[in-house]
């Protein structure tokens, strides 16, 4: 999926990884900008083959409206943690905002939870 405005374009793969970034006609990302989530001693890397475990992409949603351009991805990172990732920007912006929300979907406490 490509989310684009008049000056900024982001290409986002199925799991929510930014795989391309173009600003004002200049490409800045040539390799995937990966993210990872870890908890209880296990790491999950954006649902790619580099994962210790599989990530399950639940939904992908275009949230663009008017001059706002955005995409929301919801992923279960293993059996216990849900990650919602929203990437968005407005026409004329020189940056994109990436927001991650993690939710414990299990009945037990999770330890050492982190994202990067």
Backbone torsions as a table, in degrees:
resi	resn	phi	psi	omega
1	UNK	NA	136.5	174.0
2	UNK	-113.8	127.4	176.3
3	UNK	-109.3	122.0	-171.7
4	UNK	-138.9	149.2	171.7
5	UNK	-123.2	-161.6	-179.6
6	UNK	-70.4	-25.9	-177.6
7	UNK	-125.2	-15.6	-172.2
8	UNK	-128.6	138.3	176.3
9	UNK	-139.3	131.5	177.0
10	UNK	-122.4	135.3	172.3
11	UNK	-104.8	129.6	-174.1
12	UNK	-124.6	128.4	-180.0
13	UNK	-81.8	-178.6	-174.5
14	UNK	-56.9	-36.3	-176.0
15	UNK	-89.3	-1.4	178.5
16	UNK	100.0	8.0	177.6
17	UNK	-81.5	132.0	175.0
18	UNK	-75.3	118.1	-177.6
19	UNK	-109.0	-5.1	177.4
20	UNK	-158.5	140.5	177.4
21	UNK	-140.7	122.7	177.7
22	UNK	-125.6	126.0	175.9
23	UNK	-122.0	124.0	178.0
24	UNK	51.0	39.9	176.2
25	UNK	84.9	-0.9	-178.6
26	UNK	-109.2	127.5	179.7
27	UNK	-81.9	129.3	-178.1
28	UNK	-110.1	-26.4	179.6
29	UNK	-115.4	122.7	177.7
30	UNK	-109.2	-16.7	179.0
31	UNK	-122.9	153.0	-179.1
32	UNK	-56.9	136.4	175.5
33	UNK	-91.0	90.9	-171.5
34	UNK	-79.6	157.0	172.1
35	UNK	-130.2	157.9	177.5
36	UNK	-138.4	155.4	176.4
37	UNK	-131.1	138.4	177.4
38	UNK	-135.3	145.7	172.6
39	UNK	-162.4	152.3	178.4
40	UNK	50.5	31.8	176.2
41	UNK	83.4	7.4	179.9
42	UNK	-118.1	140.2	178.4
43	UNK	-110.6	142.9	177.3
44	UNK	-126.5	122.0	-177.6
45	UNK	-110.0	94.3	174.7
46	UNK	36.5	32.9	173.7
47	UNK	69.1	20.1	-179.4
48	UNK	-95.6	-178.7	179.3
49	UNK	-66.8	-8.7	-180.0
50	UNK	-84.2	-1.2	-177.0
51	UNK	-73.5	147.1	167.2
52	UNK	-72.4	-30.2	-178.1
53	UNK	-135.3	168.1	179.4
54	UNK	-86.7	143.0	171.0
55	UNK	-103.2	144.7	-176.3
56	UNK	-115.0	108.6	178.5
57	UNK	-73.1	120.3	-178.4
58	UNK	-92.3	-51.4	-178.3
59	UNK	-144.0	152.7	170.7
60	UNK	-131.1	131.4	-173.7
61	UNK	-137.6	129.0	172.9
62	UNK	-79.6	117.1	-178.8
63	UNK	-110.0	19.5	179.3
64	UNK	-68.4	145.3	177.1
65	UNK	-159.6	123.0	179.8
66	UNK	60.8	-121.9	-178.4
67	UNK	-89.2	0.4	176.6
68	UNK	-94.0	136.4	179.4
69	UNK	-123.8	122.9	-176.7
70	UNK	-157.8	163.2	179.8
71	UNK	-144.9	138.8	178.7
72	UNK	-121.3	132.0	179.4
73	UNK	-123.0	130.8	175.8
74	UNK	-115.6	125.7	-173.6
75	UNK	-134.0	133.4	168.1
76	UNK	-86.4	119.1	179.2
77	UNK	-96.6	86.0	-174.0
78	UNK	81.0	-169.2	-174.2
79	UNK	-82.4	-8.3	-169.5
80	UNK	-117.2	-14.8	-169.9
81	UNK	-132.8	130.5	176.7
82	UNK	-107.6	132.7	177.9
83	UNK	-113.4	126.5	171.7
84	UNK	-110.9	124.7	-178.0
85	UNK	-121.4	124.4	178.8
86	UNK	-118.6	130.2	177.7
87	UNK	-122.5	126.4	-177.2
88	UNK	-157.0	160.8	177.6
89	UNK	-166.5	163.6	179.3
90	UNK	-105.6	160.2	171.8
91	UNK	-51.5	136.3	177.8
92	UNK	85.8	-14.2	178.6
93	UNK	-64.9	146.7	176.1
94	UNK	-100.0	7.8	-176.6
95	UNK	-148.7	162.0	172.1
96	UNK	-119.8	145.0	176.9
97	UNK	-97.9	131.3	176.4
98	UNK	-117.6	117.3	-179.3
99	UNK	-118.2	131.6	178.7
100	UNK	-116.7	134.9	173.1
101	UNK	-126.9	126.1	178.6
102	UNK	-108.0	136.7	-179.3
103	UNK	-130.0	128.7	175.1
104	UNK	-73.4	116.2	-179.9
105	UNK	-105.4	11.5	178.5
106	UNK	-100.7	175.3	179.4
107	UNK	-92.5	-0.7	-177.5
108	UNK	-119.8	162.2	176.4
109	UNK	-70.3	146.3	175.0
110	UNK	-106.2	148.4	179.0
111	UNK	-116.7	154.0	175.1
112	UNK	52.4	51.2	-179.6
113	UNK	-86.2	132.0	178.0
114	UNK	-160.9	157.5	177.9
115	UNK	-134.5	149.1	178.6
116	UNK	-149.3	NA	NA
